[in-house]
Amino acid sequence: METSSLLKDIYSPAFYDSFADVLAQTLPTLQKQDFIAQIFTPAFQQLELKDRMRHTAQVLHLFLPADFEQGATILLALLQNLEKAGIKEKVVEFMFLPEYVAMFGLEHYDTAVSAMEVITQFTSCEFAVRPFLLKYEEKMIAQMLQWSLHTHKKVRRLASEGIRPSLPWGMVVPTLKKKPELILPILENLKQDSCEVVRRSVANNLNDISKDHPQVVVTVAQNWRGLSAETDALIKHACRTLLKRGNTDILRYYGLDGSTVEFKNFQVHTPKVRVGEALEFSFTIANLADEPRVIRLEYGVYYLRNNGSLSKKVFKISEKTFQPKEKIAIQRKQSFRIITTKRFYVGEHQISLIINGIEKTVQTFDLLP
């Protein structure tokens, strides 16, 4: 049998068959075939990933007690049985469990929060906490501050990831975008966390903040500088949007001064590129100074939109120390291969060269069918 490449098809007949076996151990009155029949409705095949998660949570609710307090108790017993069956620490497949908490536990704050603290150690509750942040803002933020000191790394990660201002695919919580000061105490607790995954979440959180409050992140970077090699790496990842936008304070922070940098011969070798092919360009770069200089090289592609405007996306080439008078020739390709997440529009595009955050030159090229 051919294996599906679609992420939504992790919710397969085989998955539900094995899950229903464990559910039946937890709920002895459960008729496995009834559960499977409720899952595979005529509309199931058309459901996308998050819709299948939500649908599974709704079906689970049909078989659990209507009272959430009782249902949550059974849910925690179910987790224990899943682990006994050798099913541990699943990230995506079992996210319908926190979805169940978000859908049916919102009026039962204490029980829901206690359940999420346990469930997130098995499968992340980063999406489930969002409606609780909306409904119980002050109390939930205080809870997440407590979680940032938890002994389990996945609970600590939840404290940062769940409170991101712009959590991908997560429910929007407007206050988080407006008031970064509510988030910063949590990140302070986690900035030197022993777990790299937690530190990366902190970096992603700060990167979110930088899009609306750049100076806040500049100040954090200055305050955290030199605490450890790991924290310095965290800061660098957190500042990636500021670097791409050429924020002058962050460029100065990293010593990215372009005054002694020279570029020559910026050439587009394929002024006409067909969809499916690659743009090719080259240039030379030199450090004219008598001392080493860090040089960050990027290029920007101005993609043509359907409405005729241009949308810029920045791509990193390198960031390295150039020795005095060092000169390097650079050649690069930018693919226009068709992918499901990107649509190309034929017509005039642009490409620019960015040195230490400053856009130096722009050239045009035509994208053909």
C-alpha positions as CSV (number, residue, x, y, z in Angstrom):
1,M,0.0,0.0,0.0
2,E,1.3,3.5,-0.9
3,T,2.0,5.7,2.1
4,S,0.4,9.2,2.0
5,S,2.8,12.2,2.1
6,L,0.0,14.5,3.5
7,L,0.5,15.4,7.2
8,K,-3.3,15.1,7.8
9,D,-3.1,11.4,6.9
10,I,-1.3,10.6,10.1
11,Y,-5.0,10.3,11.2
12,S,-5.2,7.0,9.3
13,P,-7.4,3.9,10.0
14,A,-4.3,2.2,11.5
15,F,-3.8,5.1,13.9
16,Y,-7.4,5.1,15.1
17,D,-7.4,1.3,15.4
18,S,-4.5,1.3,17.8
19,F,-5.7,4.4,19.7
20,A,-9.2,2.8,20.1
21,D,-7.6,-0.3,21.6
22,V,-6.0,1.8,24.3
23,L,-9.1,3.9,24.8
24,A,-11.1,0.7,25.3
25,Q,-8.7,-0.3,28.1
26,T,-9.4,3.0,29.8
27,L,-13.1,3.0,29.1
28,P,-14.3,-0.7,29.5
29,T,-17.8,0.2,28.3
30,L,-16.5,1.5,25.0
31,Q,-17.4,-0.3,21.8
32,K,-14.4,0.1,19.6
33,Q,-16.4,-0.2,16.3
34,D,-18.8,2.6,17.5
35,F,-15.8,4.9,18.1
36,I,-14.3,4.1,14.7
37,A,-17.7,4.7,13.0
38,Q,-18.0,8.1,14.6
39,I,-14.5,9.1,13.4
40,F,-14.9,8.1,9.7
41,T,-17.9,10.1,8.8
42,P,-18.6,10.8,5.0
43,A,-16.9,14.2,5.5
44,F,-13.7,12.9,7.1
45,Q,-11.7,12.5,3.9
46,Q,-12.2,16.2,3.1
47,L,-11.1,17.5,6.5
48,E,-7.6,19.1,6.8
49,L,-5.2,18.5,9.7
50,K,-6.5,20.9,12.3
51,D,-10.1,20.0,11.4
52,R,-9.3,16.3,11.9
53,M,-7.8,17.1,15.3
54,R,-11.0,19.0,16.3
55,H,-13.2,16.3,14.9
56,T,-11.3,13.7,16.9
57,A,-11.7,15.7,20.1
58,Q,-15.4,16.0,19.5
59,V,-15.8,12.3,19.0
60,L,-13.8,11.6,22.1
61,H,-16.1,13.9,24.0
62,L,-19.1,11.7,22.9
63,F,-17.6,8.7,24.7
64,L,-16.2,10.5,27.8
65,P,-18.5,11.7,30.6
66,A,-20.3,14.9,29.8
67,D,-18.9,16.4,33.0
68,F,-15.4,17.8,32.2
69,E,-14.0,17.1,35.7
70,Q,-14.7,13.4,35.2
71,G,-13.6,13.5,31.6
72,A,-10.2,15.1,32.5
73,T,-9.6,12.3,35.1
74,I,-10.2,9.7,32.4
75,L,-8.0,11.6,30.0
76,L,-5.0,11.4,32.4
77,A,-5.6,7.7,32.9
78,L,-5.6,7.4,29.1
79,L,-2.2,9.0,28.9
80,Q,-0.8,6.5,31.4
81,N,-2.3,3.6,29.3
82,L,-0.8,5.1,26.1
83,E,2.6,5.1,27.7
84,K,2.2,1.6,29.0
85,A,1.4,0.6,25.4
86,G,4.8,2.1,24.4
87,I,3.3,5.3,22.8
88,K,5.4,8.1,24.2
89,E,5.9,11.8,23.7
90,K,3.9,12.3,20.5
91,V,4.0,15.8,19.1
92,V,1.3,16.0,16.4
93,E,-0.8,12.9,16.4
94,F,-2.3,13.3,19.9
95,M,-2.8,17.1,19.8
96,F,-6.5,16.4,19.8
97,L,-6.1,15.7,23.5
98,P,-5.2,19.3,24.4
99,E,-7.8,20.3,21.8
100,Y,-10.4,18.5,23.9
101,V,-9.3,20.5,27.0
102,A,-9.6,23.8,25.0
103,M,-13.0,22.9,23.7
104,F,-14.6,21.5,26.8
105,G,-12.6,22.8,29.7
106,L,-12.7,26.5,29.3
107,E,-15.2,26.9,32.1
108,H,-13.2,24.6,34.4
109,Y,-10.0,26.6,34.8
110,D,-8.3,24.7,37.7
111,T,-9.0,21.3,36.3
112,A,-8.0,22.3,32.8
113,V,-4.8,23.9,33.8
114,S,-3.8,20.9,35.9
115,A,-4.6,18.6,32.9
116,M,-2.6,20.7,30.5
117,E,0.5,20.6,32.7
118,V,0.4,16.8,32.4
119,I,-0.7,16.5,28.8
120,T,2.0,18.9,27.5
121,Q,4.6,16.4,28.6
122,F,3.1,14.0,26.2
123,T,1.9,16.3,23.4
124,S,2.2,20.1,23.3
125,C,-0.5,22.2,24.7
126,E,0.7,25.4,23.0
127,F,-2.5,25.9,21.1
128,A,-4.8,24.9,24.0
129,V,-3.6,27.6,26.3
130,R,-4.6,30.4,23.9
131,P,-8.3,30.5,24.7
132,F,-7.4,30.5,28.4
133,L,-5.1,33.4,27.9
134,L,-8.0,35.3,26.3
135,K,-10.5,34.4,29.0
136,Y,-8.3,34.4,32.1
137,E,-5.5,36.8,31.0
138,E,-3.9,37.8,34.3
139,K,-4.4,34.4,36.0
140,M,-3.1,32.4,33.0
141,I,0.0,34.6,32.5
142,A,0.8,34.1,36.2
143,Q,0.4,30.3,35.7
144,M,2.7,30.3,32.8
145,L,5.3,32.2,34.8
146,Q,5.1,29.4,37.3
147,W,5.5,26.9,34.5
148,S,8.7,28.6,33.4
149,L,10.2,27.3,36.7
150,H,8.9,23.7,36.2
151,T,11.2,20.7,36.5
152,H,10.0,19.2,33.2
153,K,11.5,20.8,30.0
154,K,8.2,20.4,28.1
155,V,6.2,22.4,30.6
156,R,8.9,25.1,30.6
157,R,8.7,25.2,26.8
158,L,5.0,25.6,27.0
159,A,5.5,28.7,29.2
160,S,7.4,30.3,26.3
161,E,5.8,28.8,23.2
162,G,2.2,29.2,24.4
163,I,2.6,32.9,25.1
164,R,4.3,33.8,21.8
165,P,2.7,37.0,20.4
166,S,2.5,35.5,16.9
167,L,2.3,31.7,17.5
168,P,2.0,30.1,14.0
169,W,-1.5,28.5,13.6
170,G,-2.3,29.7,17.1
171,M,-5.3,31.7,18.2
172,V,-4.5,35.5,18.2
173,V,-4.2,37.0,21.7
174,P,-4.1,40.8,21.0
175,T,-2.7,41.7,24.5
176,L,0.5,39.7,23.8
177,K,1.3,41.8,20.8
178,K,0.6,45.0,22.6
179,K,2.3,44.4,25.9
180,P,5.6,42.5,25.7
181,E,6.2,43.4,29.3
182,L,3.8,40.7,30.3
183,I,6.0,38.1,28.5
184,L,9.5,39.2,29.4
185,P,9.5,37.8,33.0
186,I,8.8,34.3,31.6
187,L,11.6,34.7,29.1
188,E,14.0,36.0,31.8
189,N,13.4,32.7,33.7
190,L,14.2,30.6,30.6
191,K,17.0,32.6,28.9
192,Q,19.7,30.1,30.3
193,D,17.6,27.0,30.3
194,S,19.5,23.7,30.1
195,C,17.3,22.5,27.2
196,E,18.0,23.8,23.7
197,V,14.4,23.3,22.6
198,V,13.3,25.7,25.4
199,R,15.9,28.3,24.5
200,R,14.9,28.1,20.8
201,S,11.3,28.8,21.9
202,V,12.5,31.8,23.8
203,A,14.4,33.0,20.7
204,N,11.2,32.6,18.6
205,N,9.2,34.5,21.1
206,L,11.6,37.4,21.1
207,N,11.6,37.3,17.3
208,D,7.8,37.7,17.4
209,I,8.2,40.6,19.8
210,S,10.8,42.3,17.6
211,K,8.3,42.7,14.7
212,D,6.1,45.1,16.8
213,H,8.6,46.3,19.5
214,P,12.1,46.3,18.0
215,Q,13.7,48.4,20.8
216,V,12.4,46.0,23.4
217,V,14.4,43.2,21.8
218,V,17.5,45.4,21.3
219,T,17.4,46.2,25.1
220,V,17.0,42.4,25.9
221,A,20.0,41.6,23.7
222,Q,22.1,44.2,25.4
223,N,21.1,43.0,28.9
224,W,21.7,39.3,28.1
225,R,25.0,39.7,26.1
226,G,27.8,37.5,27.2
227,L,25.9,35.5,29.8
228,S,26.9,32.3,28.0
229,A,27.6,31.0,24.5
230,E,24.2,29.4,24.5
231,T,22.5,32.7,25.4
232,D,24.5,34.6,22.7
233,A,23.2,32.0,20.2
234,L,19.7,32.5,21.4
235,I,20.0,36.3,21.0
236,K,21.3,35.9,17.4
237,H,18.4,33.7,16.5
238,A,16.0,36.1,18.2
239,C,17.3,39.0,16.2
240,R,17.0,37.4,12.8
241,T,14.1,39.6,11.7
242,L,15.9,42.8,13.0
243,L,19.0,41.8,11.0
244,K,17.0,41.2,7.8
245,R,15.3,44.6,8.3
246,G,18.6,46.3,8.7
247,N,17.8,47.6,12.2
248,T,20.7,50.0,12.9
249,D,21.0,49.2,16.6
250,I,21.3,45.5,16.0
251,L,23.8,46.0,13.2
252,R,25.9,48.1,15.6
253,Y,25.4,45.4,18.3
254,Y,27.0,42.8,16.0
255,G,29.7,45.2,14.6
256,L,28.3,45.1,11.1
257,D,29.8,48.3,9.8
258,G,29.8,48.4,6.0
259,S,32.0,51.5,5.5
260,T,35.1,49.5,4.6
261,V,33.3,46.8,2.5
262,E,33.5,47.0,-1.3
263,F,31.4,45.0,-3.8
264,K,31.9,44.9,-7.5
265,N,30.5,43.2,-10.6
266,F,27.0,42.4,-9.3
267,Q,25.6,40.6,-12.4
268,V,22.4,38.7,-13.1
269,H,23.5,35.9,-15.5
270,T,19.9,34.9,-16.3
271,P,17.9,38.1,-17.0
272,K,15.1,35.9,-18.2
273,V,14.2,32.9,-16.0
274,R,11.4,30.4,-16.6
275,V,9.2,29.1,-13.8
276,G,10.8,25.9,-12.7
277,E,14.3,27.1,-13.4
278,A,16.8,29.2,-11.3
279,L,18.0,32.7,-11.2
280,E,21.8,32.9,-11.3
281,F,23.8,35.9,-10.1
282,S,27.3,36.7,-8.9
283,F,29.5,39.5,-7.4
284,T,32.8,40.1,-5.6
285,I,33.1,41.3,-2.1
286,A,36.2,42.7,-0.3
287,N,37.2,44.0,3.1
288,L,39.3,47.1,2.4
289,A,40.2,47.6,6.1
290,D,43.6,46.9,7.6
291,E,41.8,44.8,10.3
292,P,39.3,41.9,10.3
293,R,35.7,42.8,9.6
294,V,32.5,40.8,10.1
295,I,30.5,40.9,6.9
296,R,26.9,39.7,6.6
297,L,25.8,39.0,3.0
298,E,22.2,38.7,2.0
299,Y,20.1,39.2,-1.1
300,G,16.5,40.3,-1.5
301,V,14.1,39.0,-4.1
302,Y,11.2,41.3,-5.0
303,Y,8.5,38.8,-6.1
304,L,5.8,40.1,-8.3
305,R,2.3,39.9,-6.8
306,N,-1.0,39.2,-8.5
307,N,-1.9,42.9,-8.0
308,G,1.2,44.1,-9.7
309,S,3.1,45.2,-6.5
310,L,6.4,43.7,-5.4
311,S,6.9,41.7,-2.2
312,K,10.5,41.5,-0.8
313,K,11.9,38.3,0.8
314,V,15.5,38.3,2.2
315,F,17.8,35.3,1.9
316,K,21.1,34.9,3.8
317,I,24.3,34.1,2.0
318,S,26.8,34.1,4.8
319,E,28.1,35.9,7.9
320,K,31.8,35.6,8.4
321,T,34.9,37.4,9.4
322,F,36.9,38.7,6.4
323,Q,40.6,39.2,6.9
324,P,42.3,42.5,6.0
325,K,42.1,43.1,2.2
326,E,40.4,39.7,1.7
327,K,38.4,39.4,-1.5
328,I,35.9,36.7,-2.4
329,A,33.9,35.9,-5.5
330,I,30.3,34.8,-4.7
331,Q,28.0,32.9,-7.1
332,R,24.4,31.9,-6.1
333,K,21.2,30.5,-7.6
334,Q,17.6,31.2,-6.5
335,S,15.1,28.5,-7.4
336,F,11.8,29.3,-9.0
337,R,10.7,25.6,-8.8
338,I,7.0,25.2,-8.3
339,I,6.0,24.3,-4.7
340,T,2.6,24.1,-3.1
341,T,3.3,26.9,-0.6
342,K,4.4,29.5,-3.2
343,R,2.8,30.9,-6.3
344,F,4.8,32.7,-8.9
345,Y,3.5,35.4,-11.2
346,V,5.2,36.0,-14.6
347,G,6.6,39.5,-15.3
348,E,9.4,41.8,-14.1
349,H,11.0,40.9,-10.7
350,Q,13.9,42.5,-8.9
351,I,17.0,41.2,-6.9
352,S,19.1,43.2,-4.6
353,L,22.4,42.8,-2.8
354,I,22.4,43.5,1.0
355,I,25.7,44.1,2.8
356,N,25.6,44.3,6.6
357,G,21.9,45.1,6.6
358,I,22.1,47.8,4.0
359,E,20.6,47.3,0.5
360,K,23.3,48.3,-1.9
361,T,22.0,47.7,-5.4
362,V,18.9,46.4,-7.2
363,Q,18.6,44.8,-10.7
364,T,15.6,43.5,-12.6
365,F,14.9,40.2,-14.3
366,D,11.9,38.7,-16.1
367,L,10.1,35.6,-14.9
368,L,8.7,33.7,-17.9
369,P,6.0,31.0,-18.0
